[in-house]
Structures are given as structure tokens and as C-alpha cells.
């Protein structure tokens, strides 16, 4: 009888140890804060939507580009900035021959930067850096290719943002051609930040349509819809003598051709 009681006691102890081990592993996950920019569209979002192929694991978790905070003095190493220093997300640092999809923007314009958080977290600040005149889109990004003072910054004071958050800032003047914007979301109560790289092209003027665009419209004061441009939710354009507002991110979908439930909302003649 005493032998059987001893065996039962030993098995119960082992079960308790196993439970403790399982609980320890289950509790030792990464920080719950995750997010990325969808305005301008980040490289990880380009991968997640399928706009860019052969991205590896990041296509399934665009919110996870997390690395040490303190950029640019600290943070990810040169050549690993867009991946946040994560080797598993290295495709984000691959220049791809300079062929990453790029959003058309204008130097000096007021721009709405937007973030999507899958798990919001207390936040210190949002900062936006941009490449300088030495930037070569055929090479991985380094600090030497960046203006190391952010052109836009939003202090958040440790508050927790909503799951979809946006704010405005002014894009730098004097920029032309292709550039890379590095958005940094600094988490308040961890040692990390989240990094999002977005490819942009500075155009000559807001109203320049692509030569092949049909019926550019005549809406004064509105950017003319362009088939090659990308538009975030809330963006307004003129096309076919009508004013249109994008309900969500879009590229190449012509206003008036997407139907009642499509991306473009008609706002009337202009």
C-alpha cells in the first residue's frame, strides 16, 4: 500500500513540474505591441497584400518588425534598418533592383501618416526619417544615406494610441525622384521600437496626370487621379469632372469604375 502511495505522490509531483514548465513557456512570449504604417504604404504591407512576392515570413506578420529603440544613434545595424535588425525579415532590406512599389508624393506637402496596430501599446513618440541626396535605391539602406534628424515627429507622452491612428506632417522640400521614408514607433515601456520603410517618389506637381490616364478631369485644387499613384483612405482626387474620396488604400482602380461598394466614393461634381 505504501509503495503505491509513493508512486502516486511521485507522479503528482511530476505533473506539477510539467504544468509549471508549460506555463513558463506560454508566458515567455514577445511584447504585445505590434504595428506598421499603411500611409505611406510600408514594405511589409506591400508583402502582406501580395503586391511584392518572395518576402518570406514577413508576409504573414507585417506587424512584427521590432528592433532596439534609440534610432538613429542606436537601433538596427546599417543594411538591416527596414527589417528592424531581424534576419528572418531580411527581404525588407533587399533593394530588389530599385523596383519596390512607390507612392507618389509632393515635396513640401502636408501628408497624413497612418498606422495600424494589431496590439496597441503605450507610446513615447513617432518619428519619420527620409533619405538624403546620396541615396541609391539599388543598395540596402544605411545611416549615411539618411537625413539623421527626423523631418516629422509626434510626441505621445506614454499614452496608448487607438488601433488605427493617423497624424499629419510636412514632407521635406527640395526632394525629387525616389526616396525611402523610415517611420519609427518608439514603445514607451519596453526597450524596443517598430520600424516601417516606405518607398516614395517625389513628383513635379500634385496635378500632373500620367500621359495614358483617360479623362483627367478639371477639378481645380484637387490632385488628378493617376493610375500609377497610390492613395490612402481619405485621399480625395478629381477625375472626370467629379470629386472622389478613397475609402481605403488603393492603386490602379479608376474612380467611377469600381461600383457602389468599391473603393471610391463619389462626392459630386467639381
Sine and cosine of phi, psi and omega as CSV:
sin_phi,cos_phi,sin_psi,cos_psi,sin_omega,cos_omega
0.00,0.00,-0.70,0.71,-0.03,-1.00
-0.91,0.40,-0.53,0.85,0.01,-1.00
-0.92,0.40,-0.72,0.70,0.00,-1.00
-0.89,0.45,-0.64,0.77,0.02,-1.00
-0.89,0.46,-0.62,0.78,0.01,-1.00
-0.91,0.41,-0.63,0.77,0.03,-1.00
-0.90,0.43,-0.70,0.72,0.01,-1.00
-0.88,0.47,-0.65,0.76,0.01,-1.00
-0.89,0.46,-0.68,0.73,0.00,-1.00
-0.90,0.43,-0.67,0.75,0.01,-1.00
-0.91,0.42,-0.63,0.78,0.02,-1.00
-0.89,0.45,-0.64,0.77,0.01,-1.00
-0.91,0.42,-0.68,0.74,0.03,-1.00
-0.89,0.45,-0.64,0.77,0.03,-1.00
-0.89,0.46,-0.63,0.77,0.03,-1.00
-0.90,0.43,-0.65,0.76,0.04,-1.00
-0.89,0.46,-0.70,0.71,-0.01,-1.00
-0.88,0.48,-0.67,0.74,0.02,-1.00
-0.88,0.47,-0.66,0.75,0.00,-1.00
-0.90,0.44,-0.65,0.76,0.00,-1.00
-0.90,0.43,-0.71,0.70,0.02,-1.00
-0.87,0.49,-0.67,0.74,-0.01,-1.00
-0.90,0.43,-0.63,0.78,0.00,-1.00
-0.89,0.46,-0.72,0.69,-0.01,-1.00
-0.92,0.39,-0.61,0.79,-0.01,-1.00
-0.92,0.38,-0.46,0.89,-0.06,-1.00
-1.00,0.03,-0.20,0.98,-0.13,-0.99
-0.99,-0.13,0.74,0.67,0.01,-1.00
-1.00,0.01,0.01,-1.00,0.03,-1.00
-0.96,0.27,0.19,-0.98,0.06,-1.00
-0.86,0.51,0.51,-0.86,-0.11,-0.99
-0.99,0.14,-0.08,1.00,-0.03,-1.00
-0.99,0.16,0.80,-0.60,0.03,-1.00
-0.52,-0.85,0.59,-0.81,0.04,-1.00
-0.02,-1.00,0.16,-0.99,-0.01,-1.00
-0.40,-0.92,0.27,-0.96,0.04,-1.00
-1.00,0.05,0.67,-0.74,0.18,-0.98
-0.91,-0.42,0.08,1.00,0.12,-0.99
-0.45,-0.89,0.96,-0.27,-0.07,1.00
-0.93,0.37,0.35,-0.94,-0.08,-1.00
-0.91,0.42,0.83,-0.56,-0.03,-1.00
-0.99,0.15,0.32,-0.95,0.03,-1.00
-0.88,0.48,-0.62,0.78,0.00,-1.00
-0.91,0.41,-0.54,0.84,0.06,-1.00
-0.95,0.30,-0.59,0.81,0.09,-1.00
-0.84,0.54,-0.64,0.77,0.03,-1.00
-0.94,0.35,-0.68,0.74,-0.07,-1.00
-0.91,0.42,-0.59,0.81,-0.01,-1.00
-0.99,0.14,-0.14,0.99,-0.01,-1.00
1.00,0.03,0.06,1.00,0.05,-1.00
-0.90,0.43,-0.46,0.89,0.07,-1.00
-0.80,-0.60,0.71,-0.71,-0.05,-1.00
-0.98,-0.20,0.13,-0.99,0.08,-1.00
0.84,0.53,0.76,0.65,-0.04,-1.00
-0.99,-0.16,-0.19,0.98,-0.05,-1.00
0.97,0.25,-0.41,-0.91,-0.13,-0.99
-0.87,0.50,-0.43,0.90,-0.08,-1.00
-0.88,0.47,-0.40,0.92,0.00,-1.00
-0.90,0.43,-0.37,0.93,0.00,-1.00
-0.99,-0.13,-0.25,0.97,-0.03,-1.00
-0.59,-0.81,0.91,0.42,-0.05,-1.00
-0.89,0.46,-0.28,0.96,-0.03,-1.00
-0.99,0.15,-0.02,1.00,-0.24,-0.97
-0.97,-0.25,0.30,0.95,-0.02,-1.00
-0.99,0.14,0.99,0.11,-0.10,-0.99
-0.91,-0.41,0.69,-0.72,0.02,-1.00
-0.47,-0.88,0.03,-1.00,-0.01,-1.00
-0.86,0.50,0.60,-0.80,0.02,-1.00
-1.00,0.05,0.04,-1.00,-0.02,-1.00
0.98,-0.21,0.21,0.98,-0.03,-1.00
-0.90,0.43,0.63,-0.77,0.11,0.99
-1.00,-0.06,-0.12,0.99,-0.02,-1.00
-0.90,0.44,-0.56,0.83,0.05,-1.00
-0.80,-0.60,-0.42,-0.91,0.02,-1.00
1.00,-0.02,-0.28,-0.96,-0.07,-1.00
-0.87,0.50,0.49,-0.87,0.03,-1.00
-0.94,0.33,0.39,-0.92,0.10,-1.00
-0.82,0.57,0.61,-0.79,-0.04,-1.00
0.99,0.12,-0.12,0.99,0.00,-1.00
-0.77,-0.63,0.28,0.96,-0.14,-0.99
-0.92,0.40,-0.72,0.69,-0.08,-1.00
-0.93,0.38,-0.41,0.91,0.04,-1.00
-1.00,-0.07,0.04,1.00,-0.01,-1.00
0.91,0.41,0.34,0.94,-0.03,-1.00
0.99,0.12,0.11,0.99,-0.01,-1.00
-1.00,-0.02,0.90,-0.43,-0.05,-1.00
-0.89,0.46,-0.51,0.86,0.01,-1.00
-0.92,0.38,-0.30,0.95,0.00,-1.00
-0.95,-0.31,0.36,0.93,-0.06,-1.00
-0.81,0.58,-0.49,0.87,0.05,-1.00
-0.83,0.56,-0.38,0.92,0.04,-1.00
-0.94,0.35,-0.40,0.92,0.02,-1.00
-1.00,-0.03,-0.16,0.99,0.00,-1.00
-0.95,0.31,0.86,-0.50,-0.04,-1.00
-0.90,0.44,-0.36,0.93,0.00,-1.00
0.80,0.59,0.63,0.78,0.04,-1.00
0.91,0.41,0.39,0.92,-0.02,-1.00
0.96,0.28,0.34,0.94,-0.13,-0.99
-0.97,-0.26,0.25,0.97,0.10,-0.99
-0.86,0.51,0.67,-0.74,0.08,-1.00
-0.84,0.54,0.68,-0.74,-0.08,-1.00
-0.81,-0.59,0.62,-0.79,0.04,-1.00
-1.00,0.00,0.67,-0.74,0.04,-1.00
-0.99,0.15,0.80,-0.60,0.04,-1.00
-0.74,-0.67,0.10,-0.99,-0.01,-1.00
-0.84,-0.54,0.68,-0.73,0.05,-1.00
-0.87,0.50,0.73,-0.68,0.05,-1.00
0.99,0.14,0.01,1.00,-0.04,-1.00
-0.98,0.19,0.44,-0.90,0.18,-0.98
-0.97,0.24,0.81,-0.58,-0.09,-1.00
-0.83,-0.56,0.62,-0.78,0.06,-1.00
-1.00,-0.10,0.93,-0.36,0.05,-1.00
-1.00,0.02,0.73,-0.69,-0.05,-1.00
-0.75,-0.67,0.57,-0.82,-0.01,-1.00
-0.82,-0.57,0.53,-0.85,0.18,-0.98
-0.86,-0.51,0.80,-0.59,0.00,-1.00
-0.93,-0.36,0.78,-0.62,0.10,-0.99
-1.00,0.08,-0.36,0.93,0.12,-0.99
-0.51,-0.86,0.98,-0.18,-0.04,-1.00
-0.92,0.39,0.39,-0.92,-0.06,-1.00
-0.50,-0.87,0.39,-0.92,0.07,-1.00
-0.83,0.55,0.67,-0.75,-0.22,-0.97
-0.80,-0.59,0.70,-0.72,0.09,-1.00
-1.00,0.08,-0.77,0.64,-0.08,-1.00
-0.22,-0.98,0.29,-0.96,0.18,-0.98
-0.88,-0.47,0.72,-0.70,0.01,-1.00
-0.72,-0.69,0.48,-0.88,-0.04,-1.00
-0.74,-0.67,0.85,-0.52,0.02,-1.00
-0.92,-0.39,0.40,-0.91,0.01,-1.00
-0.65,-0.76,0.44,-0.90,-0.01,-1.00
-0.94,0.35,0.44,-0.90,0.02,-1.00
-0.99,-0.14,-0.18,-0.98,-0.10,-0.99
-0.93,0.36,-0.24,0.97,0.01,-1.00
-1.00,0.07,-0.06,1.00,-0.08,-1.00
-0.88,0.47,0.75,-0.66,0.08,-1.00
-0.85,-0.52,0.94,-0.34,-0.06,-1.00
-0.91,0.41,-0.07,1.00,0.05,-1.00
-1.00,0.02,-0.09,1.00,-0.03,-1.00
-0.87,-0.49,0.49,-0.87,0.11,-0.99
-0.86,0.51,0.49,-0.87,-0.09,-1.00
-0.96,0.28,0.70,-0.72,0.11,-0.99
-0.78,-0.62,0.25,-0.97,0.03,-1.00
-0.89,0.45,-0.51,0.86,0.01,-1.00
-0.89,0.45,-0.36,0.93,-0.01,-1.00
-1.00,-0.08,0.08,1.00,-0.06,-1.00
-0.92,-0.39,0.53,-0.85,0.33,-0.94
-0.96,0.26,0.90,-0.45,-0.18,-0.98
-0.99,0.12,-0.03,1.00,0.15,-0.99
-0.98,-0.20,0.81,-0.59,-0.04,-1.00
-0.89,0.45,0.66,-0.75,0.04,-1.00
-0.99,0.16,-0.27,0.96,0.07,-1.00
-0.55,-0.84,0.60,-0.80,-0.03,-1.00
-0.50,-0.87,0.68,-0.73,0.06,-1.00
-0.80,-0.60,0.92,-0.38,0.09,-1.00
-0.98,0.19,0.70,-0.71,-0.09,-1.00
-0.89,-0.47,-0.11,0.99,0.19,-0.98
0.89,0.47,0.43,0.90,0.04,-1.00
0.99,0.11,0.06,1.00,0.04,-1.00
-0.97,0.24,0.23,-0.97,0.01,-1.00
-0.97,-0.25,0.86,-0.52,-0.02,-1.00
-0.97,0.25,0.29,-0.96,0.14,-0.99
-0.94,0.35,0.14,-0.99,-0.06,-1.00
-0.93,0.37,-0.42,0.91,0.13,-0.99
-0.81,-0.59,0.88,-0.48,-0.15,-0.99
-0.70,-0.72,0.65,-0.76,0.03,-1.00
-0.62,-0.78,0.41,-0.91,0.07,-1.00
-0.44,-0.90,0.31,-0.95,-0.06,-1.00
-0.97,-0.25,0.44,-0.90,0.08,-1.00
-0.43,-0.90,0.23,-0.97,-0.02,-1.00
-0.98,-0.21,0.83,-0.56,0.06,-1.00
-0.93,0.36,0.52,-0.86,-0.05,-1.00
-0.89,0.46,0.50,-0.87,0.12,-0.99
-1.00,0.08,0.27,-0.96,0.08,-1.00
0.98,0.22,0.15,0.99,0.01,-1.00
-0.99,-0.11,0.67,-0.74,0.10,-1.00
-0.68,-0.74,0.41,-0.91,0.09,-1.00
0.96,0.28,-0.37,-0.93,-0.12,-0.99
-0.99,0.12,0.70,-0.71,0.06,-1.00
-0.62,-0.79,0.13,-0.99,0.02,-1.00
-0.81,-0.59,0.78,-0.62,0.08,-1.00
-0.98,-0.20,0.76,-0.65,0.06,-1.00
-0.94,-0.33,0.92,-0.39,0.04,-1.00
-0.99,-0.13,0.73,-0.68,-0.04,-1.00
-0.82,-0.58,0.87,-0.50,0.06,-1.00
-0.97,-0.25,0.94,-0.33,-0.05,-1.00
-1.00,-0.02,0.89,-0.46,0.01,-1.00
-0.97,0.25,0.61,-0.79,-0.16,-0.99
-0.98,0.20,-0.63,0.78,-0.18,-0.98
-0.89,-0.45,0.41,0.91,0.19,-0.98
-0.73,-0.69,0.05,-1.00,0.01,-1.00
-1.00,0.01,0.18,0.98,-0.15,-0.99
-0.88,-0.48,0.20,-0.98,0.12,-0.99
-0.68,-0.74,0.24,-0.97,0.06,-1.00
-0.91,-0.41,0.64,-0.77,-0.13,-0.99
-0.87,-0.49,0.68,-0.73,0.05,-1.00
-0.67,-0.74,0.86,-0.52,0.07,-1.00
-0.98,-0.20,0.73,-0.69,-0.01,-1.00
-0.78,-0.63,0.77,-0.64,0.03,-1.00
-1.00,0.05,0.75,-0.66,0.01,-1.00
-0.71,-0.70,0.39,-0.92,0.11,-0.99
-0.80,-0.60,0.82,-0.57,0.03,-1.00
-0.99,0.12,0.88,-0.47,-0.01,-1.00
-1.00,0.05,0.09,-1.00,-0.06,-1.00
-0.99,0.17,-0.57,0.82,0.02,-1.00
-0.32,-0.95,0.49,-0.87,-0.08,-1.00
-0.86,0.51,-0.46,0.89,-0.13,-0.99
-0.99,-0.15,0.21,0.98,-0.04,-1.00
-0.98,0.17,0.93,-0.36,0.06,-1.00
-0.99,0.15,0.34,-0.94,0.17,-0.99
-0.93,0.38,0.58,-0.82,-0.02,-1.00
-0.83,0.55,-0.52,0.86,-0.05,-1.00
-1.00,0.01,0.01,1.00,-0.03,-1.00
-0.95,0.31,0.75,-0.66,0.03,-1.00
-0.97,0.26,0.61,-0.79,0.18,-0.98
0.68,0.73,0.97,0.26,-0.10,-0.99
-0.91,0.41,-0.24,0.97,0.03,-1.00
1.00,0.08,0.13,-0.99,-0.07,-1.00
-0.70,-0.72,0.56,0.83,-0.06,-1.00
-0.99,0.13,0.97,-0.23,-0.06,-1.00
-0.90,0.43,0.69,-0.73,0.06,-1.00
1.00,0.08,-0.12,0.99,0.02,-1.00
-0.95,-0.32,0.61,-0.79,0.15,-0.99
-0.89,0.45,0.62,-0.78,0.00,-1.00
-0.99,0.13,0.71,-0.71,0.03,-1.00
-0.84,0.55,0.69,-0.72,0.02,-1.00
-0.78,-0.62,0.73,-0.68,-0.04,-1.00
-0.91,0.42,-0.39,0.92,-0.02,-1.00
-1.00,-0.06,-0.13,0.99,-0.04,-1.00
-1.00,0.03,0.36,-0.93,0.13,-0.99
-0.95,-0.32,0.57,-0.82,-0.06,-1.00
-0.77,-0.64,0.72,-0.70,0.07,-1.00
-1.00,0.04,0.29,-0.96,0.09,-1.00
-0.83,0.56,0.74,-0.67,-0.03,-1.00
0.99,-0.14,-0.23,0.97,0.02,-1.00
-0.93,0.38,0.64,-0.77,0.00,-1.00
-0.89,-0.46,0.65,-0.76,-0.03,-1.00
-0.66,-0.75,0.29,-0.96,0.17,-0.99
-0.96,-0.29,0.65,-0.76,0.01,-1.00
-0.31,-0.95,0.80,-0.59,0.04,-1.00
0.90,0.44,0.49,0.87,-0.01,-1.00
0.97,0.25,0.21,0.98,0.01,-1.00
-0.85,-0.53,0.43,-0.90,0.12,-0.99
-0.99,-0.15,0.70,-0.71,-0.07,-1.00
-0.75,-0.66,0.52,-0.85,0.07,-1.00
-0.82,-0.58,0.74,-0.67,0.04,-1.00
-0.97,0.23,0.72,-0.69,0.04,-1.00
-0.99,0.12,-0.44,0.90,0.04,-1.00
-0.40,-0.91,-0.04,-1.00,-0.04,-1.00
-0.88,0.47,0.65,-0.76,-0.01,-1.00
-0.43,-0.90,0.42,-0.91,0.12,-0.99
-0.48,-0.88,0.75,-0.66,0.10,-0.99
0.98,0.18,0.04,1.00,0.02,-1.00
-0.99,-0.14,0.90,-0.43,-0.13,-0.99
-0.98,0.22,0.77,-0.63,0.07,-1.00
-0.83,0.56,0.66,-0.75,-0.03,-1.00
1.00,0.02,-0.14,0.99,-0.04,-1.00
-0.90,-0.44,0.05,1.00,-0.09,-1.00
-0.97,-0.23,-0.02,1.00,0.06,-1.00
0.99,0.14,0.11,-0.99,-0.07,-1.00
-0.87,0.50,-0.58,0.81,-0.06,-1.00
-0.99,-0.16,0.23,0.97,-0.01,-1.00
-0.99,0.16,-0.12,-0.99,-0.14,-0.99
-0.96,0.29,-0.47,0.88,-0.11,-0.99
-0.99,-0.14,0.78,-0.63,0.07,-1.00
-0.98,-0.21,0.82,-0.57,0.01,-1.00
-0.97,0.25,0.75,-0.66,-0.02,-1.00
-0.93,-0.38,0.09,1.00,0.04,-1.00
0.96,-0.29,0.09,-1.00,-0.03,-1.00
-0.94,0.34,0.42,-0.91,0.03,-1.00
-0.55,-0.83,0.00,0.00,0.00,0.00
